[in-house]
Amino acid sequence: MWVLFALLSAVFAALTSILAKIGLNNIDSNLAVAIRTIIVLIMAWAIVFFTGKHHDITNLGQKNILFLTLSGIATGLSWLFYFRALQIGEASKVIPIDKLSIVFGIIMAFVILKETITIKTIIGGILITIGTFVLIL
């Protein structure tokens, strides 16, 4: 089931990029991020309340709050930089560079989360990096 969710994530991420590029026409990229953030905020809370998970907020510990806050800051910075790059660059070049986050994520999973390094993961990361450079050159 996780594969289906991951594939849907990829499809919607691609759609997000294309729709954002169109939506950025004649407006500041930071304003676009702010508008997008409001929409995401409303959607996320609507889903939380619709599924009845709002009661779980009492289960949050200090560590949860700290790392979710840091993740939120990282997300915000990512969106701000991504939207600016998308506004001034070609989507077909910005999108592959943004997807280098896969390689950075794999490296961070090894270093920070102490996940197991496999030859398959290393080769995959190298191929993604090579593919990115092929697409942008």
C-alpha positions as CSV (number, residue, x, y, z in Angstrom):
1,M,0.0,0.0,0.0
2,W,2.9,2.4,0.7
3,V,4.0,2.1,-2.9
4,L,0.6,3.3,-4.1
5,F,0.8,6.3,-1.8
6,A,4.4,7.0,-2.9
7,L,3.3,6.9,-6.6
8,L,0.3,9.2,-5.9
9,S,2.7,11.5,-4.1
10,A,5.0,11.6,-7.2
11,V,2.1,12.2,-9.5
12,F,0.7,15.1,-7.4
13,A,4.2,16.5,-6.8
14,A,4.7,16.6,-10.6
15,L,1.3,18.2,-11.0
16,T,2.1,20.7,-8.3
17,S,5.2,21.8,-10.2
18,I,3.3,22.3,-13.5
19,L,0.4,24.1,-11.8
20,A,2.7,26.3,-9.8
21,K,4.7,27.3,-12.8
22,I,1.5,28.4,-14.5
23,G,0.2,30.1,-11.3
24,L,3.4,32.1,-10.8
25,N,2.8,34.2,-13.9
26,N,3.0,37.9,-13.0
27,I,3.1,37.4,-9.2
28,D,5.9,37.3,-6.6
29,S,7.0,33.8,-5.7
30,N,6.8,34.5,-2.0
31,L,3.2,35.5,-2.3
32,A,2.6,32.3,-4.3
33,V,4.1,30.2,-1.5
34,A,1.9,32.0,1.1
35,I,-1.2,31.4,-0.9
36,R,-0.3,27.7,-1.4
37,T,0.5,27.3,2.3
38,I,-2.9,28.6,3.3
39,I,-4.5,26.0,1.0
40,V,-2.3,23.2,2.3
41,L,-3.1,24.3,5.9
42,I,-6.9,24.2,5.3
43,M,-6.7,20.9,3.6
44,A,-4.5,19.3,6.2
45,W,-6.7,20.4,9.1
46,A,-9.9,19.4,7.3
47,I,-8.5,15.9,6.8
48,V,-7.4,15.8,10.5
49,F,-10.9,16.7,11.7
50,F,-12.7,14.6,9.1
51,T,-10.8,11.5,10.2
52,G,-11.2,12.3,13.9
53,K,-7.5,12.5,14.5
54,H,-7.6,16.0,16.1
55,H,-8.0,14.2,19.5
56,D,-4.5,12.8,19.1
57,I,-3.0,16.3,19.6
58,T,-2.8,15.5,23.3
59,N,-0.3,12.7,22.5
60,L,2.3,15.2,21.2
61,G,5.5,15.3,23.2
62,Q,8.2,17.9,23.2
63,K,10.3,15.9,20.8
64,N,7.4,15.6,18.4
65,I,6.8,19.3,18.5
66,L,10.5,20.2,18.1
67,F,11.1,17.9,15.1
68,L,7.8,18.7,13.4
69,T,8.6,22.4,13.9
70,L,12.0,22.0,12.3
71,S,10.5,19.9,9.5
72,G,7.9,22.7,8.9
73,I,10.7,25.3,8.7
74,A,12.6,23.1,6.3
75,T,9.5,22.7,4.2
76,G,8.8,26.4,4.2
77,L,12.4,27.2,3.1
78,S,12.2,24.4,0.4
79,W,9.0,25.8,-1.0
80,L,10.3,29.4,-1.0
81,F,13.5,28.4,-2.8
82,Y,11.6,26.1,-5.2
83,F,9.0,28.6,-6.2
84,R,11.6,31.3,-6.8
85,A,13.7,28.8,-8.9
86,L,10.5,27.8,-10.8
87,Q,9.5,31.4,-11.4
88,I,12.8,32.4,-13.0
89,G,13.9,29.0,-14.5
90,E,12.6,26.4,-16.8
91,A,10.4,23.8,-15.1
92,S,12.0,21.0,-17.0
93,K,15.4,22.0,-15.4
94,V,14.2,23.1,-12.0
95,I,12.2,19.9,-11.3
96,P,15.1,17.5,-11.8
97,I,17.4,19.6,-9.6
98,D,14.7,19.7,-6.9
99,K,14.5,15.9,-7.1
100,L,18.1,15.7,-6.0
101,S,16.4,15.8,-2.6
102,I,16.1,12.1,-3.0
103,V,19.9,11.7,-3.0
104,F,20.3,14.2,-0.1
105,G,17.5,12.3,1.7
106,I,19.2,9.0,1.2
107,I,22.5,10.4,2.5
108,M,20.8,11.9,5.5
109,A,19.0,8.6,6.2
110,F,22.4,6.9,6.4
111,V,24.1,9.6,8.5
112,I,21.3,10.8,10.8
113,L,18.9,7.9,11.0
114,K,21.7,5.3,10.8
115,E,19.9,3.3,8.1
116,T,21.8,0.5,6.4
117,I,23.8,1.4,3.3
118,T,23.3,-1.1,0.5
119,I,25.1,-1.2,-2.9
120,K,21.6,-1.0,-4.5
121,T,21.0,2.3,-2.7
122,I,24.4,3.7,-3.6
123,I,24.0,2.8,-7.3
124,G,20.4,4.2,-7.4
125,G,21.6,7.5,-5.8
126,I,24.5,7.7,-8.3
127,L,22.1,7.0,-11.2
128,I,19.6,9.7,-10.0
129,T,22.5,12.2,-9.7
130,I,23.7,11.3,-13.2
131,G,20.2,11.5,-14.6
132,T,19.7,15.0,-13.0
133,F,22.8,16.3,-14.7
134,V,21.8,14.8,-18.0
135,L,18.5,16.5,-17.8
136,I,19.8,20.0,-16.9
137,L,22.8,20.2,-19.3
